[in-house]
Amino acid sequence: MKRWDGWGDEEFEYRITESAIRYLSDMIGDGIRIVITPKNLIINKISSNKKITFPQASTSKEDRFLHSRGQSLPDWIDIKFNRVKTIPDGVIYPTNEDDVHELLKLASLKKKVVLIPFGGGTSVLGHINPLKDKRPILSVDMSKMRDLIDLDKESQLAKFEAGVKGPDIEAQLRANGYTLGHYPQSFEYSTLGGWIATRSAGQESLKYGGIVDLFKGGVIETPKGTLISKNYPASGAGIDIRELILGSEGRLGIITKADVKISKIPEQEDFYGVFFPTWKLGFSAVRQIVQMGLPLSMLRYSTKEETEITLKLAGHSKLIGALESMLRIRGIGDEKCMLILGLSGSRRELRFAKNAARDTIKKNKGVFAGKVFGEQWRKSRFKTPYLRNTLWDLGYAVDTLETATTWVNIPKMIKEIESSLKSTAETFNERILVFTHLSHFYPTGGSIYTTVIFRIVDDPDELLDRWKQLKTAASEAIIRLGGTISHQHGVGLDHKQFLEQDKGELGVDLMSSIFKEIDPYGIMNPGKLV
Ligand SMILES: Cc1cc2nc3c(=O)[nH]c(=O)nc-3n(C[C@H](O)[C@H](O)[C@H](O)COP(=O)(O)OP(=O)(O)OC[C@H]3O[C@@H](n4cnc5c(N)ncnc54)[C@H](O)[C@@H]3O)c2cc1C
């Protein structure tokens, strides 16, 4: 069963060792544990809903509560401290395209209603949170629309209903010998519609591309009618409607189905751990490998701090001890930086890509540590987010930030993001853990992903204020240095104030005009994105 006050399945616990707990305590102090109000007490106190005239809507308090927040740190603070103030008045579960079409028609006629498309609710930026509104608010949960509608093997296209989650997509495609290859870390719960609406990126984007590359067309039901983007392989016919749907964050309408590019299941997939003696050498190797256009599936390059923390929190102390001794003999010591390198394709392609990558790695003094670490990473790739639960229970909060910028800008950007976070934490006399990796790559640059861990305080206002200060400082650093406010998480509520600096005033005006034109009464997810 899905956890109501954290990430993932209740059954899975991400355990960390006593020495990892001591490490955290040494680095940032003992965690501060808080007591959480049980779910039934919270739900009992939920006020009754505004009157809804949509007969299919569930008005169960539990249903409404479970659709009220996503997975951002402010969402966690609201839930854990029992201060969720805005809750949808009802939840609708459409079962097919016609249901959504009728819903939009009715909602547009009534005008006085708000609809919030809900995929998996894994947003980390407040995308699905209801805002205060006099109108009744309906969360439109797409989880019943999860079928594979069509598979065109010749054109390598699959058509899915938009509420389908990662594991269901892969199961339905793999049964036919295909894969989508889109693996965000939220894979277990996030949906195709959510990925499209937030321009998501998966871990193997180097091979398969992000959702912007995989999404080939689809249908979105809007307040003004049905908008279709046909699955042309390419088109020179004016502005691309597909691009309007991508990143629309529920403001344009509800995506009901989508055509996606699929690939044959690769013959082989391997993941390797590679270590470099310094950040600079590894960074240079990664850039060269990306720009050579080698057929790799992923690269994930961690700073020295992230490498250290990953190894500390991983457990397996004997294995890591042996690795560190081996690396030391090869001249790689305390400054070491870890690269996870993924290969996928035919055996021949793998051999070629590995040899070519190995040459570049060698020239930059890197050492292949074999498949053990790569495999370990693969096995836990969707389990790492559960660490957020464990750390919260120990009294620590976790947040992540991300951007993308050009190669030339990356080193300075990392430095500025990290130092802005640390100096902000100093103002409230706290030590924090900050560490970064690079994950999605392009010939011209890549994405930066920074994690920050800090102690919880038992006053939720104070905790939220600390989060806000950290988030603002890092976001300002990102914008100041010319990065985008988001590479993959989107805008939602938490990045909204920075969108104008990202897109320019005219850019934001243009976006707002599109939403106004298609949704004149502002019924679709108001207050998000713009
Ligand atoms: C632990 C964790 C790890 C994550 N890892 C990644 C990652 O690796 N890569 C990445 O890109 N993101 C990641 N995310 C962020 C999040 O998973 C993505 O933004 C994801 O795309 C959201 O999908 P969802 O189905 O959960 O959408 P939701 O959170 O339900 O909704 C997100 C937005 O999309 C809209 N929306 C959803 N469905 C539809 C639809 N059918 N039609 C129209 N609008 C719709 C909603 O209204 C909302 O504005 C992570 C989040 C968590 C919590």
The ligand as an SDF file (V2000), in Angstrom:
LIG
                    3D

 53 58  0  0  0  0  0  0  0  0999 V2000
   11.2580   10.4420   -5.3360 C   0  0  0  0  0  0  0  0  0  0  0  0
   11.0420   11.2180   -6.5830 C   0  0  0  0  0  0  0  0  0  0  0  0
   11.8910   11.0450   -7.6550 C   0  0  0  0  0  0  0  0  0  0  0  0
   11.6970   11.7760   -8.8260 C   0  0  0  0  0  0  0  0  0  0  0  0
   12.5340   11.5690   -9.8810 N   0  0  0  0  0  0  0  0  0  0  0  0
   12.3150   12.2210  -11.0410 C   0  0  0  0  0  0  0  0  0  0  0  0
   13.1560   11.9750  -12.1620 C   0  0  0  0  0  0  0  0  0  0  0  0
   14.0830   11.1580  -12.1220 O   0  0  0  0  0  0  0  0  0  0  0  0
   12.8910   12.6510  -13.3030 N   0  0  0  0  0  0  0  0  0  0  0  0
   11.8510   13.5280  -13.3940 C   0  0  0  0  0  0  0  0  0  0  0  0
   11.6330   14.0720  -14.4550 O   0  0  0  0  0  0  0  0  0  0  0  0
   11.0700   13.7890  -12.3320 N   0  0  0  0  0  0  0  0  0  0  0  0
   11.2600   13.1520  -11.1770 C   0  0  0  0  0  0  0  0  0  0  0  0
   10.4440   13.3940  -10.1020 N   0  0  0  0  0  0  0  0  0  0  0  0
    9.3630   14.3790  -10.2030 C   0  0  0  0  0  0  0  0  0  0  0  0
    8.0120   13.7730  -10.6750 C   0  0  0  0  0  0  0  0  0  0  0  0
    8.0070   12.3780  -10.5070 O   0  0  0  0  0  0  0  0  0  0  0  0
    7.7720   14.1230  -12.1310 C   0  0  0  0  0  0  0  0  0  0  0  0
    7.5060   15.5070  -12.2270 O   0  0  0  0  0  0  0  0  0  0  0  0
    6.6460   13.3390  -12.8120 C   0  0  0  0  0  0  0  0  0  0  0  0
    6.6840   13.6320  -14.1660 O   0  0  0  0  0  0  0  0  0  0  0  0
    5.2620   13.6390  -12.2680 C   0  0  0  0  0  0  0  0  0  0  0  0
    4.3890   12.6440  -12.7400 O   0  0  0  0  0  0  0  0  0  0  0  0
    3.0190   12.2990  -12.0060 P   0  0  0  0  0  0  0  0  0  0  0  0
    2.2920   11.3490  -12.8640 O   0  0  0  0  0  0  0  0  0  0  0  0
    3.2600   11.8960  -10.6350 O   0  0  0  0  0  0  0  0  0  0  0  0
    2.2960   13.7110  -12.0820 O   0  0  0  0  0  0  0  0  0  0  0  0
    1.5970   14.5240  -10.9020 P   0  0  0  0  0  0  0  0  0  0  0  0
    2.5720   14.7980   -9.8480 O   0  0  0  0  0  0  0  0  0  0  0  0
    0.3300   13.8860  -10.5450 O   0  0  0  0  0  0  0  0  0  0  0  0
    1.2740   15.8790  -11.6860 O   0  0  0  0  0  0  0  0  0  0  0  0
    2.3050   16.7190  -12.1340 C   0  0  0  0  0  0  0  0  0  0  0  0
    1.7010   17.7950  -13.0550 C   0  0  0  0  0  0  0  0  0  0  0  0
    1.2360   17.1750  -14.2450 O   0  0  0  0  0  0  0  0  0  0  0  0
   -0.1490   17.3950  -14.4350 C   0  0  0  0  0  0  0  0  0  0  0  0
   -0.7210   16.1820  -14.9970 N   0  0  0  0  0  0  0  0  0  0  0  0
   -0.6200   14.9200  -14.5330 C   0  0  0  0  0  0  0  0  0  0  0  0
   -1.2870   14.0770  -15.3420 N   0  0  0  0  0  0  0  0  0  0  0  0
   -1.8050   14.8240  -16.3270 C   0  0  0  0  0  0  0  0  0  0  0  0
   -2.6250   14.5390  -17.4600 C   0  0  0  0  0  0  0  0  0  0  0  0
   -3.0220   13.3220  -17.7700 N   0  0  0  0  0  0  0  0  0  0  0  0
   -2.9980   15.5760  -18.2390 N   0  0  0  0  0  0  0  0  0  0  0  0
   -2.6030   16.8300  -17.9740 C   0  0  0  0  0  0  0  0  0  0  0  0
   -1.8460   17.1600  -16.9260 N   0  0  0  0  0  0  0  0  0  0  0  0
   -1.4470   16.1600  -16.1080 C   0  0  0  0  0  0  0  0  0  0  0  0
   -0.6860   17.7440  -13.0580 C   0  0  0  0  0  0  0  0  0  0  0  0
   -1.8490   18.5370  -13.1140 O   0  0  0  0  0  0  0  0  0  0  0  0
    0.4800   18.4880  -12.4640 C   0  0  0  0  0  0  0  0  0  0  0  0
    0.4660   19.8230  -12.8720 O   0  0  0  0  0  0  0  0  0  0  0  0
   10.6300   12.7010   -8.9100 C   0  0  0  0  0  0  0  0  0  0  0  0
    9.7660   12.8530   -7.8210 C   0  0  0  0  0  0  0  0  0  0  0  0
    9.9690   12.1240   -6.6630 C   0  0  0  0  0  0  0  0  0  0  0  0
    9.0320   12.3020   -5.5320 C   0  0  0  0  0  0  0  0  0  0  0  0
  1  2  1  0
  2  3  1  0
  2 52  2  0
  3  4  2  0
  4  5  1  0
  4 50  1  0
  5  6  2  0
  6  7  1  0
  6 13  1  0
  7  8  2  0
  7  9  1  0
  9 10  1  0
 10 11  2  0
 10 12  1  0
 12 13  2  0
 13 14  1  0
 14 15  1  0
 14 50  1  0
 15 16  1  0
 16 17  1  0
 16 18  1  0
 18 19  1  0
 18 20  1  0
 20 21  1  0
 20 22  1  0
 22 23  1  0
 23 24  1  0
 24 25  2  0
 24 26  1  0
 24 27  1  0
 27 28  1  0
 28 29  2  0
 28 30  1  0
 28 31  1  0
 31 32  1  0
 32 33  1  0
 33 34  1  0
 33 48  1  0
 34 35  1  0
 35 36  1  0
 35 46  1  0
 36 37  1  0
 36 45  1  0
 37 38  2  0
 38 39  1  0
 39 40  1  0
 39 45  2  0
 40 41  1  0
 40 42  2  0
 42 43  1  0
 43 44  2  0
 44 45  1  0
 46 47  1  0
 46 48  1  0
 48 49  1  0
 50 51  2  0
 51 52  1  0
 52 53  1  0
M  END
$$$$
